Amino acid sequence: MPSSNPIAPITEKQLARLWQRRAARSQALRTESGRRVSVLYPGRPGVTAGPDFRDALLLVEGQGLVQGDVEIHLRQRDWQAHGHHRDPNYNGVALHVALQPDVEPSRTDGGAAPPVVNLRALLDDSPSSPSQDDSADQTRSRLWLMLARHGYRRPDSRERMARLLNRAGDERFLSHSRRLQMLLSAQSAAQTLWEAICEALGYRHNRHPFLRLATVAPIAALVDAAQQLPDAEREAALTVWLLRLAGFGDGGPPAPGLGPALDNREWRLFRVRPSNHPRRRVLGAARLAARFADGGLVAGLERATTTGKPALLTAALTVKADGAGKLAPIGAGRARDIAVNAVLPLLHGWRGLLGDAAGAAAMLALYRIYGPLSENEITRELAAALQEPAWGRIADNARRQQGLIHLQRLLAGASQK
């Protein structure tokens, strides 16, 4: 029911600040249907047009872990008054919070109706409210009860938490390997690896168009066309071809076996940092294709694993900037992500299909010694919610970071990456 009480003397900007500072781990928040909402991470503040907070991490009673955006209004009806129901930038909103809710739901452009939470509870400074420590422990207990259904029971020491994350990280790696093995049964290892690398180059919403690019520009056709050219011209030609096929250049399909080109409107460019812009990543993909044109993508990256040292594989996937002050098309951080999430699982699955148990084991072993990947604030907040505060940072390498992501997927009930 809509509230008949007048709105407190507070601005929307102050309300957003209140959400950011007090919402985390509050036990007083409930949806309009009465479901309790625990905020593990309030989200990153928006800086331009779009939702007020991005990538919040919410534990919703009866639903589990939910990741999405949060929009804040004084009145719920402002959602429609501001035109959010016609703006696809708000399709990722997982929670609408307001001081004055209404009976009618807030509909997104995609037809979803994110739950609404009344934020009046956050205005209460009463000392009788649950302490943050108490509410954090209650949330921790609820999370572990959910994870126990998947065989991950609450650890009672830092060492056991580390072992649990190792096990979860291995399970995520092996699930990637099994998924890629299924693709290997339908297409070549080189194309499967090319698609996995391109998908990993996409950032969030751009993974799908990058995967599409890999299918309209198959690695075999790219290599065949490039090998008709002198070595010195290959990289430039591959760059032009891939940019055209991605929709960032003019002209039709440049060579047999390539195309049709994507519509550049398929790419998500809103709020994408320059280092993650798809055009820059396409440049990186073109240079990787040129780098392994002669020896082959699979063989070239397999050679980079023979020493058993992560640095060599990372270097094989890194594409440095053309000059001082420029951004690298594929920096070392992104190269590590690609190695852990795409290359090593693919090579593990490929070696397994060939009956090479020792080769598969070597890929798993290399994965296990990879250092930390790029920091992920979502997993950092989840780690804080799951662990005892005195344990400190445990997810200090790629394997354990991947373990946290695996636990997050279990809590969210999602199997996608």
C-alpha positions in Angstrom: 0.0 0.0 0.0 1.2 3.5 -0.7 2.3 5.5 2.4 0.1 8.3 3.6 2.9 9.9 5.6 4.6 12.9 4.2 8.1 12.4 2.8 10.9 13.3 5.3 12.8 16.6 4.6 15.6 14.9 2.6 16.8 15.1 -1.0 17.3 12.2 -3.4 21.0 12.8 -3.3 21.0 12.5 0.5 18.9 9.4 0.3 21.4 7.8 -2.0 24.2 8.7 0.4 22.1 7.1 3.2 21.8 3.9 1.1 25.5 3.7 0.5 26.4 4.2 4.2 23.7 2.4 6.1 22.1 -0.2 3.9 24.9 -2.8 4.0 23.9 -5.7 6.2 20.8 -3.9 7.6 18.1 -6.3 8.8 15.3 -3.7 8.6 14.8 -3.7 4.8 11.9 -5.6 3.3 10.3 -5.6 -0.1 6.7 -4.6 -0.7 5.7 -8.3 -0.4 7.4 -8.6 3.0 10.6 -10.4 2.0 13.7 -9.5 3.9 16.6 -8.0 2.0 20.2 -8.0 3.2 22.6 -5.8 1.4 26.0 -7.4 1.1 27.3 -4.7 -1.2 25.3 -1.5 -2.0 26.9 -1.1 -5.4 29.1 1.4 -7.2 27.7 4.9 -7.4 26.6 5.8 -11.0 28.4 8.8 -12.5 26.3 9.5 -15.6 22.8 8.7 -16.8 21.5 5.4 -15.6 20.9 3.6 -12.3 22.1 5.3 -9.1 24.2 2.2 -8.0 25.6 -0.5 -10.2 26.3 -4.2 -9.4 24.8 -4.3 -5.9 24.9 -7.7 -4.2 21.6 -8.5 -2.4 20.4 -11.5 -0.4 16.7 -11.7 -0.9 14.6 -13.9 1.4 13.2 -16.9 -0.5 15.2 -16.0 -3.6 18.9 -16.1 -2.7 21.7 -14.0 -3.9 20.9 -11.4 -6.5 23.3 -9.1 -8.3 22.1 -6.0 -10.1 21.6 -2.3 -10.1 19.7 -0.2 -7.6 17.6 2.9 -8.4 16.7 5.4 -5.6 13.8 7.8 -5.6 11.9 9.8 -3.0 8.6 8.6 -4.5 8.2 5.3 -6.4 6.1 7.0 -9.0 9.2 9.0 -10.0 10.4 5.9 -11.8 7.8 6.4 -14.5 7.9 10.2 -14.3 11.7 10.1 -15.1 11.1 7.8 -18.1 13.0 4.8 -16.7 10.3 2.5 -18.0 11.3 3.3 -21.5 15.1 3.4 -21.0 17.0 0.1 -21.6 19.8 1.3 -19.3 17.5 0.4 -16.4 16.8 -3.1 -17.5 19.5 -4.3 -15.0 17.8 -2.8 -12.0 17.3 -5.5 -9.3 15.9 -3.3 -6.6 14.0 0.0 -6.6 14.1 1.8 -3.3 11.9 4.8 -2.3 10.5 6.6 0.7 7.0 6.5 -0.6 6.1 3.2 -2.4 3.0 2.7 -4.6 0.7 -0.1 -5.3 1.7 -0.4 -9.0 5.1 -2.1 -9.7 8.0 -0.3 -11.4 8.3 -1.8 -14.9 11.5 -1.8 -16.9 11.7 -1.4 -20.6 12.3 -5.2 -20.8 9.1 -5.9 -18.9 10.6 -6.9 -15.5 9.2 -5.6 -12.2 12.1 -5.1 -9.7 11.0 -5.4 -6.1 10.5 -2.1 -4.2 11.9 -1.5 -0.7 10.8 1.3 1.6 13.8 3.1 2.9 12.1 4.7 5.9 13.7 2.1 8.1 17.2 3.6 7.3 16.1 7.0 8.7 15.6 5.4 12.2 18.7 6.0 14.4 17.2 4.1 17.3 19.7 2.3 19.5 17.3 -0.6 19.6 18.1 -1.4 16.0 20.3 -4.5 15.5 24.0 -3.8 15.6 26.0 -4.1 12.4 28.0 -7.0 14.0 24.9 -8.9 14.9 23.3 -8.4 11.5 26.5 -9.4 9.7 26.7 -12.6 11.7 23.0 -13.4 10.9 23.7 -12.8 7.2 26.8 -15.0 7.3 24.8 -17.8 8.9 22.1 -17.6 6.2 24.7 -17.6 3.4 26.4 -20.7 4.8 23.1 -22.5 5.3 22.4 -22.0 1.5 25.9 -23.1 0.6 25.6 -26.3 2.8 22.9 -27.5 0.3 25.7 -27.6 -2.3 28.2 -29.4 -0.1 30.1 -26.4 1.2 29.7 -26.3 5.0 30.7 -23.3 7.1 34.5 -23.6 8.0 35.6 -22.9 11.5 39.1 -21.7 10.8 41.1 -19.7 8.3 42.9 -22.8 7.0 39.6 -24.7 6.4 38.2 -21.6 4.6 41.3 -21.6 2.3 40.8 -25.3 1.5 37.2 -24.7 0.8 38.0 -21.9 -1.7 40.6 -24.2 -3.3 38.0 -26.9 -3.8 35.4 -24.4 -5.1 38.0 -22.9 -7.5 38.9 -26.3 -8.9 35.2 -27.0 -9.4 34.8 -23.8 -11.4 37.8 -24.6 -13.5 36.6 -28.2 -14.2 33.1 -26.9 -15.1 34.7 -24.6 -17.6 36.7 -27.5 -19.0 33.6 -29.7 -19.3 31.6 -27.0 -21.1 34.4 -26.4 -23.6 34.8 -30.1 -24.2 31.2 -30.2 -25.4 32.1 -27.5 -27.9 35.2 -29.4 -29.0 33.0 -32.3 -30.1 31.3 -30.1 -32.6 34.1 -27.9 -33.9 37.9 -27.6 -34.1 40.0 -26.9 -31.1 41.4 -23.7 -32.7 37.9 -22.3 -33.2 36.7 -23.2 -29.7 39.8 -21.6 -28.2 39.3 -18.5 -30.5 35.7 -18.1 -29.3 36.7 -18.6 -25.7 39.4 -15.9 -26.0 37.1 -13.5 -27.8 34.3 -14.0 -25.2 36.8 -13.3 -22.4 37.8 -10.1 -24.1 34.3 -8.8 -23.8 33.5 -6.9 -20.6 30.2 -7.7 -19.0 27.5 -6.8 -21.6 29.9 -7.1 -24.6 30.7 -10.8 -24.2 27.9 -11.9 -26.5 28.8 -9.6 -29.4 32.5 -10.6 -29.0 31.4 -14.3 -29.3 29.4 -13.4 -32.4 32.5 -11.7 -33.9 34.4 -14.9 -33.4 31.8 -16.8 -35.3 31.5 -14.4 -38.3 35.3 -14.3 -38.3 36.4 -17.9 -37.8 40.1 -18.2 -36.9 40.7 -20.7 -39.8 39.3 -18.2 -42.4 41.3 -15.3 -40.9 44.5 -17.3 -40.9 43.9 -18.5 -44.5 43.3 -15.0 -45.7 46.3 -13.6 -43.8 48.7 -16.2 -45.1 48.1 -15.0 -48.6 49.8 -11.7 -47.6 53.4 -10.9 -46.8 54.3 -11.3 -43.2 54.7 -7.5 -42.8 51.1 -6.8 -44.0 49.3 -9.5 -42.0 48.7 -7.6 -38.7 47.4 -4.5 -40.4 45.0 -6.5 -42.7 43.7 -8.6 -39.8 43.0 -5.4 -37.8 41.1 -3.8 -40.7 39.1 -7.0 -41.3 38.1 -7.5 -37.7 37.2 -3.9 -37.1 34.9 -4.0 -40.2 33.3 -7.2 -39.1 32.8 -5.8 -35.6 30.9 -2.8 -37.1 33.7 -0.3 -36.3 34.9 0.2 -39.9 33.5 0.8 -43.4 33.1 -1.7 -46.2 31.8 -5.2 -46.7 33.3 -8.6 -45.9 37.0 -8.3 -46.9 37.8 -11.9 -47.7 36.0 -15.2 -48.5 34.7 -17.0 -45.4 34.3 -13.8 -43.4 31.1 -12.0 -42.5 28.5 -10.6 -42.4 29.5 -7.7 -40.3 27.9 -6.9 -36.9 25.8 -3.9 -36.4 27.8 -1.6 -34.1 24.6 -1.0 -32.1 25.1 -4.6 -30.7 28.0 -3.3 -28.6 27.4 -1.8 -25.1 29.4 1.4 -25.0 27.6 3.2 -22.2 29.9 3.6 -19.1 32.6 1.4 -20.6 36.1 2.5 -19.5 38.5 3.3 -22.3 40.7 0.3 -21.4 37.7 -2.0 -21.9 36.3 -0.4 -25.0 35.4 -3.2 -27.5 37.3 -1.4 -30.3 40.5 -1.6 -28.3 39.9 -5.3 -27.5 39.2 -6.0 -31.2 42.7 -4.6 -31.9 44.1 -7.0 -29.4 42.3 -9.9 -30.9 43.7 -9.1 -34.4 47.2 -9.0 -33.1 46.8 -12.3 -31.3 45.5 -13.8 -34.6 48.6 -12.5 -36.4 50.9 -13.7 -33.7 49.8 -17.3 -34.0 48.9 -17.3 -37.7 51.8 -19.6 -38.7 52.2 -21.9 -35.7 48.5 -22.2 -34.9 46.6 -20.8 -31.9 46.3 -24.0 -29.9 49.9 -25.1 -30.5 51.3 -21.7 -29.8 49.5 -21.3 -26.5 50.3 -24.9 -25.5 54.0 -24.1 -26.0 53.6 -21.2 -23.6 52.5 -23.7 -20.9 55.4 -26.1 -21.2 57.6 -24.4 -18.6 54.9 -24.6 -16.0 55.3 -20.9 -15.3 52.3 -18.6 -15.4 54.3 -15.6 -16.6 55.1 -17.2 -20.0 51.4 -17.9 -20.8 50.5 -14.4 -19.6 53.1 -12.9 -21.9 51.8 -14.9 -24.9 48.4 -13.4 -24.4 49.5 -9.8 -23.6 49.3 -7.2 -26.4 51.3 -4.2 -25.5 50.5 -0.6 -26.4 51.9 0.9 -29.6 53.6 3.8 -27.9 54.2 5.5 -24.6 51.1 6.9 -22.9 48.7 4.6 -24.9 46.5 1.9 -23.5 47.4 -1.7 -24.1 44.8 -3.6 -26.3 45.3 -6.5 -23.9 47.2 -5.7 -20.7 48.7 -8.2 -18.4 45.7 -8.2 -16.1 43.3 -9.1 -18.8 45.8 -11.6 -20.2 45.8 -13.4 -16.8 42.0 -13.4 -16.8 42.0 -15.0 -20.3 44.5 -17.6 -19.3 42.6 -18.7 -16.2 39.0 -18.5 -17.6 39.6 -19.6 -21.2 43.0 -21.0 -22.3 43.8 -23.3 -19.4 40.3 -24.9 -19.2 40.2 -25.3 -22.9 43.6 -27.0 -23.0 42.7 -29.1 -20.0 39.6 -30.4 -21.8 41.4 -30.8 -25.1 44.1 -32.9 -23.5 41.4 -35.0 -21.8 39.7 -35.7 -25.1 43.0 -36.8 -26.5 43.5 -39.3 -23.6 46.5 -37.3 -22.3 45.8 -37.4 -18.6 49.2 -36.1 -17.8 48.8 -33.1 -20.1 45.4 -32.3 -18.6 46.8 -32.5 -15.1 49.6 -30.1 -16.1 47.0 -27.5 -17.1 45.2 -27.8 -13.8 48.5 -27.6 -12.0 49.4 -24.4 -13.8 46.0 -22.9 -13.0 46.5 -23.6 -9.3 49.7 -21.6 -9.1 48.4 -18.5 -10.9 48.7 -15.3 -8.8 45.7 -13.0 -8.1 43.6 -11.7 -11.0 42.1 -8.2 -11.3 40.4 -7.2 -8.1 36.6 -7.8 -8.1 34.7 -5.7 -5.6 31.7 -8.1 -5.8 33.8 -11.1 -4.6 35.6 -8.9 -2.1 32.3 -8.1 -0.5 31.1 -11.7 -0.6 34.4 -12.8 1.0 33.8 -10.3 3.8 30.2 -11.6 4.2 31.3 -15.3 4.4 34.5 -15.1 6.4 35.1 -14.2 10.0 36.6 -10.7 10.2 39.8 -11.8 11.9 40.7 -14.2 9.1 41.9 -11.4 6.8 42.3 -11.8 3.0 42.2 -15.5 2.0 41.4 -15.2 -1.7 44.9 -14.1 -2.5 45.4 -16.1 -5.8 43.4 -16.9 -8.9 42.3 -20.3 -7.7 40.6 -18.9 -4.6 39.2 -15.9 -6.4 37.6 -18.3 -8.8 36.4 -20.2 -5.8 34.5 -17.2 -4.5 32.9 -16.7 -7.9 31.8 -20.3 -7.9 30.2 -19.8 -4.5 28.6 -16.6 -5.7 27.0 -18.6 -8.6 25.8 -21.3 -6.3 24.2 -18.7 -4.1 22.6 -16.9 -7.0 21.4 -20.2 -8.5 23.0 -19.3 -11.8 25.2 -21.5 -14.0 26.3 -18.8 -16.4 29.7 -17.1 -16.3 
